[in-house]
Amino acid sequence: MKSIIKVLFGVLFVAGVFTGCEEDGTEDYEDHVPADGMGTLVIYNRTAVEMSGYLEGSYINNIESWEWELMDYTPGTYTAVILQVDGSKSYTADVEILEGVLTVLTMSYGDSSSSYFSVSTEYIDKK
């Protein structure tokens, strides 16, 4: 009887691990605190395509599907450009980086007939 309980417990434990009982890490950017005097830009790719990001014309990094990239910057207004790798969708906008705040750009597909990503902007105060 004890061995049946152990097997059942083991099966339930493994099932819990594979159904999301463990933290999946997709929201870890919210734990980030910008360096003193800085703000943070977070680009969160909630699509199935890879993206490349640029800020003020400088390459940031590629952001894989369902991943995020964050960078600390001095407060100010910056032009962000995000391009679909091996595709045609893009996003261009001025983004405001605020001291002690995470500026989160969440990228999604939007209208399938559009050549632009749909983006929501969220500000998370970390002061």
Beta strands, then each sheet from edge to edge (+ up, - down):
strand 1: 39-45
strand 2: 51-55
strand 3: 58-63
strand 4: 68-73
strand 5: 76-84
strand 6: 90-97
strand 7: 101-108
strand 8: 118-125
sheet 1: 4+ 1- 7- 8+
sheet 2: 3+ 2- 5+ 6-
end
